[in-house]
Structure formats: structure tokens, C-alpha cells
Amino acid sequence: MTTARKTPKPQEPVRKAANKSATAKVGAKTTARSAAAPVSARSEALKTAAVPKAKKPRKPKLVRDSFTIPKNEFTVLQDLKQRAGKSGTAAKKSEILRAGIKALAAMNDAAFAAALQAVPAIKTGRPAKE
């Protein structure tokens, strides 16, 4: 037993002549209105339209990274976070680290070198499981 398939009906072609006449009528109305408007009103409208919008500052691209830090320095980071909370300014660990980076960047070369020498070097990589 075979089933008969329905053939789709052919669509009627779009009449372009009707669209052109509708567009022509709209265009005629706008040109008639603009011709009737005083010159000063048109120039004022153009001035207000030409004012550029204030650009929003672009957000900086964020970079995600991981690092190893000794436990005693990590506790100092947590203490600084609590200290910030007590002073009324809640801060995240990343914000405290970024503030430290800004403080290091503001130092002169001698103070920066002294601060780096005060930090002991640690082995890079993941710590061994205990």
C-alpha cells in the first residue's frame, strides 16, 4: 500500500510594483514634511542628532592563573582580609594581592629589591600530598 504525498502549493511571486508605489508614497510624505519645516528647526534637529554618545570605558581583559604560596603567608593573606573587613572595607584575596602589586610597583628600585630579597624562594609546582 502506497501513501500519496501532498505536493506543496506553489507560492505566488511577490509583487514588486506594489512595494515600490508604497515606498514612493512614504518618501513623498517625508519630503513634503521636510520642505514645510523651517530651516532652523531642521538644523537644530541635525545638531542634536550629531552629538556622540559618551563611550563606556572598556573592561580590562582578565587573566586566570594559579600559584603556590607557603601556608604561613596564606594565613597572613587571610588576616589581611579580616583586617579589611573590620575596617569597613570588605576585600577579596585577589583584591588584596592586587593592592600589594600596586604597592610594589610604586616602590623605588632599591626598596623593591629589598622586598624581593625578604621573600624566600620556594619550589614551584604542586605541593606533595601529605
N, C-alpha and C positions, 0 to 999 in steps of 0.2 A: 504494500500500500504506500503510495507516494503522497506527500503533502504538497499542496500548491503553495508556493511562496508569493507573497504580495509584492508587487513591484512598486517602488516608490513613485509618487506622482512627481512629474517634472515641475520645478519651481518656475514661477513667472519671472521674466527678466525685470530688473529694476529699471524703472523709467527715469532716465537722467534728465529729461526735459522738464519734468515736474519739479525736480530738485533745483534746477537752475533758476526757474522762474520764482520759486520761493526765496532763494538766496538773493536774487536780484531785488525782490520787494523789500527784504530786510535791509539790504545795502542802501536802497533808495531812501528808506525812512531815516537811517542814521545820518546819511549825508544831508538830508533836508534839515534834521535837527541841528547838526553841527554848523550848517550855514546860517541858521537862525540865531545861534548863540553868539553873544558878543565876544569880541576878540580877547578882551581882558579876562573873561571867565575861562576861556579855553587855555590861555597862557598860565593862569593860576592852577588849573587842573593838571597841566603838564609839569609845573614846578613841584607840586605835592607828590605826583607820581614818580618823579625822578629822584626823590630823596632816598638814598640807600639805607637799608636796614642795618642796624648795628650787628656786627659779626660776633657770634659767640666764640669765646676762646676755645681752642681745641684741647681736648683732654690729652694728657701725656700718655704715651703708649706704656703699658705696664709690662714688667718682666718678672717672671716667677723663677725663683732659684731656691736651692736648699744648701745648708751648710752645717758643719759640726761645731759645737760650742761646748766648752767644759761645763760641768754641772754647776760649779761654784759661780761662774759668770752668768749662767742661765738664771740662778737664784737672784743675782743682782738685777737682772732684767725684770724678773717678777717683782722685786722690791720697788724698783723704779715705777713700775706700772701701778702698784698700790699707792705709792707716794703721789703720783699724778692724780689718782682718784681721790685721795684725801684733800688735795689742794683744790678740788672742784673741777679739774680738767681730766675727764676720762681719756685714757690713751691706750692704744693697742700696742702690742710688741713691735709691730712693723713701724709704727709712728715713732716709738722711742728710738729704734735703730736709725731711722731716717734723720731724727733730730741729732743723734750722735754723729752721723755722717756730715751733716751741715756744720756742726761744731768743729769737727776735724778739718773740714775744708776751709774754715775761717782762720785756722791757726797759721802762724808763720812756719817756715820750713824747719827751723830748729825745734820748735815746740811739737810739731808733727812727728819729727824723727824721734824725739824723746818719748812721745806717747806710743809709737810703734815698738820701741825697744822695751817698754814696760810690759808689753803683752808677749807671753812666751809662745813660741811656735808649737803647733800641735800637728799630729799626724793626720793627713787628710783621708777622707773616705768614711765609710760607715763604721761605727764602733763595734767591737766584738760582742756577741751575745753573752750575757752573764748567766 
